[in-house]
Amino acid sequence: MVKHIILWKLKNEYNTDEVKLGIKTGLEGLMGVIPGLLEIKVETETLDSSNADVMLYSVFENEAALKGYAVHPEHVKVADTLVRPFTETRACFDYEIK
């Protein structure tokens, strides 16, 4: 299995509950749509110590499933309409569970 974790910092003018909810709803709505996606969760409630605004935690069957997710039309649509326009920075950490 492969874990895929993303941290986003939102652009200041878009750091709103509405934008965060859109990201959460859009990405979590991909469950059951993307082959090999086993789990997906978006966290938007942060503590004051956080330096990111939104976190994506997802689990895939394998690296090939993660690569398929990256280019899947439904994921691309969510990313292009609900995520990328509102984010300032993105950090990614992918790893295999052994």
FILUM-212173 format. One record per residue (C-alpha): residue in one letter; x, y, z. Coordinates in steps of 0.05 Angstrom, whole numbers, plus 5000, padded with zeros to 4 digits. Layout:
REM residues N
LUMDREN type   xx   yy   zz
LUMDREN    a    X    Y    Z
...
//
This chain:
REM residues 98
LUMDREN type   xx   yy   zz
LUMDREN    m 5000 5000 5000
LUMDREN    v 5020 5072 4989
LUMDREN    k 5003 5133 5032
LUMDREN    h 4997 5200 4998
LUMDREN    i 4996 5262 5043
LUMDREN    i 4989 5333 5019
LUMDREN    l 4992 5398 5059
LUMDREN    w 4966 5462 5028
LUMDREN    k 4973 5534 5049
LUMDREN    l 4914 5574 5022
LUMDREN    k 4921 5643 4991
LUMDREN    n 4902 5693 5046
LUMDREN    e 4840 5718 5009
LUMDREN    y 4814 5646 5002
LUMDREN    n 4828 5621 5072
LUMDREN    t 4753 5613 5087
LUMDREN    d 4709 5557 5114
LUMDREN    e 4673 5556 5047
LUMDREN    v 4736 5543 5007
LUMDREN    k 4760 5490 5057
LUMDREN    l 4693 5455 5054
LUMDREN    g 4695 5454 4978
LUMDREN    i 4764 5422 4979
LUMDREN    k 4742 5371 5031
LUMDREN    t 4677 5353 4997
LUMDREN    g 4709 5350 4928
LUMDREN    l 4768 5306 4947
LUMDREN    e 4730 5260 4995
LUMDREN    g 4677 5252 4940
LUMDREN    l 4729 5214 4899
LUMDREN    m 4723 5153 4944
LUMDREN    g 4692 5097 4902
LUMDREN    v 4708 5135 4838
LUMDREN    i 4783 5126 4832
LUMDREN    p 4808 5054 4822
LUMDREN    g 4856 5032 4877
LUMDREN    l 4838 5089 4925
LUMDREN    l 4827 5055 4992
LUMDREN    e 4819 5114 5039
LUMDREN    i 4815 5190 5033
LUMDREN    k 4807 5242 5087
LUMDREN    v 4814 5318 5086
LUMDREN    e 4827 5356 5150
LUMDREN    t 4812 5430 5154
LUMDREN    e 4809 5443 5228
LUMDREN    t 4878 5464 5251
LUMDREN    l 4910 5482 5317
LUMDREN    d 4945 5550 5322
LUMDREN    s 5012 5514 5318
LUMDREN    s 4998 5492 5246
LUMDREN    n 5031 5526 5187
LUMDREN    a 4986 5492 5135
LUMDREN    d 4912 5503 5125
LUMDREN    v 4888 5438 5093
LUMDREN    m 4914 5366 5096
LUMDREN    l 4898 5308 5050
LUMDREN    y 4910 5238 5076
LUMDREN    s 4899 5182 5027
LUMDREN    v 4917 5108 5018
LUMDREN    f 4924 5071 4953
LUMDREN    e 4932 4997 4935
LUMDREN    n 5000 5010 4904
LUMDREN    e 5042 5062 4868
LUMDREN    a 5008 5049 4802
LUMDREN    a 4940 5067 4834
LUMDREN    l 4970 5132 4860
LUMDREN    k 4996 5149 4790
LUMDREN    g 4927 5133 4761
LUMDREN    y 4895 5179 4812
LUMDREN    a 4940 5237 4792
LUMDREN    v 4914 5236 4721
LUMDREN    h 4843 5210 4732
LUMDREN    p 4794 5260 4700
LUMDREN    e 4751 5266 4763
LUMDREN    h 4811 5281 4806
LUMDREN    v 4838 5331 4756
LUMDREN    k 4770 5365 4754
LUMDREN    v 4769 5372 4830
LUMDREN    a 4841 5395 4833
LUMDREN    d 4832 5446 4777
LUMDREN    t 4767 5476 4804
LUMDREN    l 4768 5467 4879
LUMDREN    v 4841 5464 4900
LUMDREN    r 4893 5496 4855
LUMDREN    p 4859 5563 4845
LUMDREN    f 4859 5575 4921
LUMDREN    t 4926 5548 4943
LUMDREN    e 4991 5585 4952
LUMDREN    t 5037 5526 4968
LUMDREN    r 5034 5450 4966
LUMDREN    a 5077 5398 5001
LUMDREN    c 5073 5325 4984
LUMDREN    f 5098 5263 5021
LUMDREN    d 5086 5194 4989
LUMDREN    y 5111 5129 5020
LUMDREN    e 5102 5055 5015
LUMDREN    i 5075 5017 5075
LUMDREN    k 5118 4956 5086
//
